Amino acid sequence: MVLALAAGAGALSATTAQAQSTAQAADKPVTVETTAVDEVIVTGVMVGTAAKKANVSFSVLNEDDMSKFTPISADDMLRDMPGVVVESNDGVARNEVFTRGMTIGTGANTSGYFWTTILEDGLPVVPFKFSGFQDGYFYRADISTSRVESVRGGSSATGVTTSVGATFNYITGKVKPGAMIQTRVGFEGEDLHLSWKQVDGAYGWVNEAGDLGVGVSGFYRRSSGQVDPGFDLNHGGQFRVNLYKDYNTDNGGGSFNLVYKHLDDTNAELTTFQQPTYGYQNPEEIPGFGRDVNLFMNGGKQTVPNYFKPGSHTLDPSDGYRYKQDALSLRWNHDIGERLTFTGAARIQKSTYRGQSYKPQQLASLASAAATRERFGLNINNLDRTPGYYVFTNAAGQEVARVANNVAGSQLGTNYRTGAACPRVTAATWQASSLCIVGNTLPNRDIDMRGGVVNGVTLPAESATQDLVLLTRAEDNYRESVDYMGNFTATYRGETWSVNGGLYLSRSEQVNDNWANGLGVSAWADGQVQNLNVKYVTNGGTSYQLTDAGGWGAYGSGLFTTVSQRARIMELSPYAGFAWSPTKHWDFNASIKYQYFHARTYSETWDTRNSGAALLTNGGLDGDPLTVYDNVYMTRTPAKMIGADKDLSLVDYSVALGYNFNDKHKIYYRYTDAKQPSSGVINRYSTAATLVRPLGPTAYIKGHEFAYTFGDRRFNGQVTYFYQNFAVNDYPTGIDTDNVSTYLLPDNFNKYFTRGIETWAKWRITKDLEWNPSVTFLNGKTTEAYVWLNTGANGNGAADDVLRIDAGLLARSPKWTLSNTVSYRYKDFRFNVRHRWMDERKLNTNSLDHRFLPAQDNLDVSVQYSGLKKTMVTLDVRNVLDKAYISAYDPMISSNLPSGVQVYDVVEQLPESGYLVKRNAPRSVWLTVRKEF
């Protein structure tokens, strides 16, 4: 759907509409030389405009570019664009995308599109995003996707709601008569097993006059992924129906375009687990944990109370994340003569997300409180003050571990490692020496964390360095957004100028429900992650069941706090723009957008323990005091029933001046001033303390661009120098002197800047040889990151607040990023080679933390064969050299650290201890066959 939000930034004319997916041949086609800098773009521009005249930093991937290699996801396509960094290790969805080093705000796959927006044929896939509800969740590229347009910085800010950093517009190809089918199989993993099976199809009909057509397209895919857990991690698909009609009347001509899309796709989060190694710089694999170690969860099904509505629901941690979107869109454009154009667009959609996925928490020794008393709530009901044993059994009912709990003078059991009697504990309450492992047949029990001395402290304690188990959690939530979007735009063209104005309106009703479902403990081994059954047997013989049938205990705890949230959000944005080319040398563009937001939210939090939770006689949800797993649960907290009514007004603008030396060479300068509203409205107001926070702005950009655009048919591209000041504001609050009310801290905008050069080119060296390079150089810094001290607890009130200002390198921003694709044709064959290299990156902005992510180096090759009639066969080998790089890592020794010890201290002083690392995928092979009929 065409989005005409702002002149010079997305308000699209009839030419635009016809250039996009479902649009057909324009009444007045633009005749230009077919080069990348001269082709018409429809993203971030006033009307469909030759890219060179738009004065924007742009890139385009066409159908031929996308066919050379196999993209695993829509996000994966963006990695070849200059200035763009994609953390795509999570597979199909849930990735992170940022441009020009703007990493702040995108530190997780739940907020991976903080600065950027995906458009689907011109309108946002998600108009109002929030944590765990992002653009990439609901877009899948398929056989009908014909091009991807990117505008970085500049006019992106005045063109797309909630996106002031960059815009990625995925455009569907026009309806073509005939049929097409494509099959794809992928072989992944170190053993190259058949993992990916996908079928795409398309059919189109166009009448003889060419003014009426209908197309149907879609895909279905099943995949077990790089790691084969024995079930499909990805399964589902999408279909699309596309109907268009062109018309001509006495008052001009135009077209209508009606599109319906249905997406139903389930995907796994591939980096929910990490490979254990010794060291992280040149990691040594731990026996039993290879690069393709299977740590996906088996079992774990559970019935969870709904709490805030009657009944219960089922949780299955192996189901993954299910994304559904039904969208109906209507586009219209009408030209009156050659001067006046009207465009309109409307879209209604419902997007839902059901999260059921296992989330590993950390490793812990059986001899630790984290795996026993604290895990299952015995520190709440004081059952740990009664001598006894924690008994762990597997799914077959076999006992696999037993841990004595000595207290009140008891001395139960014998340490199975030393053969010595467990220590006697005389204290009436639990002590660190109370736990003693008397039996353990779990796999990998002898793996050692390889700790040591950190800041003068031995970590971990000797008793907790072995007998490791995996602490498990599960995501259990439901999110929904029903969206109504529409815009109307009018454009008038003079001989050397054009003016544009219109209105964009969007309204959403959103749901965010999360449940605490409990905690578990599992064996830590390849293919054997499954919650253990745990009970506590007292010295007197009474048996307390600590886990339910799925191995979950402590129902009042979990990955999430139980919360139910609702929001109604509205945006009303008039916009205007002007373009002027007074001579053949000069181009001027300006655009402005006024945004008005209004939001009403309501939040209920269930985090108050049930009455009698601390009593052993408490029967909990089922009334049985011996089933401890449900004896502590959460009830609704009256003080956290919060309603909010907020509004916000913002103004964004962008201006550009370009000078054309001739038809092949041009320079331009652009300035942008843009602000971003809150991207998490629905969960922004959950406590009374947060009510003092405004709706925004939560971020801003003030950016400069100076670019050189060049090109002829054989060699063309763009070199852009950019300098951006940007800031992020989460509006932190402090507790006032009455210890109840809150106040907004005065200086909140954490300030950063990025500057650098991004460049790309398309060079047809000979008729058969072409080279597409892109290079980005980036220098980003944190200039002022505010850390407020003494704002709560013993430092209430503003009088003693202390402001600390941090500065340093920008987190996760590579200084150099290079991508080169070389293609050579020989008769019916085409050979493609792609090399990507990304520099090392600092892990975070803390100047005391010297951790870096290593450089990434990857080579892909493919061969395409077109010697069969209307058939294309592509063989693609990704990571052909099978290089491995680390995209994230954490030390095993990372929780419950003593005062004065930070995680980065452990990394610096124990570089060869146990680590949990995330790696890129090993070599994979993909075969794609496309046949047209």
Helices and strands as residue ranges (DSSP letters): H 14-19, E 40-41, E 49-50, G 51-54, E 58-62, H 63-67, G 75-80, E 84-87, E 96-99, E 116-120, E 123-124, G 135-138, E 145-152, G 154-158, E 166-172, E 178-188, E 193-206, E 212-223, E 234-249, E 252-267, E 275-278, E 284-285, E 302-305, E 312-315, E 320-336, E 340-365, G 369-371, H 373-376, H 378-381, G 383-385, E 388-393, E 399-405, E 435-440, E 452-454, E 457-459, G 462-464, E 468-493, E 497-514, E 520-522, E 533-538, E 543-545, E 562-580, E 586-606, E 608-609, G 628-630, E 634-635, G 638-640, E 641-660, E 665-676, G 681-683, G 688-692, E 699-711, E 715-728, E 733-735, E 742-744, E 750-764, E 769-789, G 793-795, E 802-809, E 816-826, E 829-838, E 841-842, E 852-853, E 856-865, E 871-878, E 886-891, H 903-909, E 914-919, E 924-932
